[in-house]
Amino acid sequence: MSEAIATATSTEMQNNFGRYLHMVMNGGEVIVTRNGKEVGRFIPRSAAVSYLTDSLTGILSGETDMGQVKEERLKAKYESAD
């Protein structure tokens, strides 16, 4: 199982999708760029599940006060707009 990480422009990704799909199917990752900026990643399903699980770890273990998180996000969003 390969752990390669490649970078491809959106045009390269479109023109060589089969190649990049094969890379991801073998455990690799493709960073997709457009105009020199990262716009997305093409990753194996198992990695996507792992990222989601890792991001929810604090919530699932009960360490996060969702009310406080919501209040902080709303405060940051609307105070920065002033």
Stockholm file with secondary structure:
# STOCKHOLM 1.0

chainA/1-82         MSEAIATATSTEMQNNFGRYLHMVMNGGEVIVTRNGKEVGRFIPRSAAVSYLTDSLTGILSGETDMGQVKEERLKAKYESAD
#=GR chainA/1-82 SS CCCCEEEEEHHHHHHTHHHHHHHHHTTCEEEEEETTEEEEEECCHHHHHHHHHHHHHHHHTTCCCHHHHHHHHHHHHHHHTC
#=GC SS_cons        CCCCEEEEEHHHHHHTHHHHHHHHHTTCEEEEEETTEEEEEECCHHHHHHHHHHHHHHHHTTCCCHHHHHHHHHHHHHHHTC
//
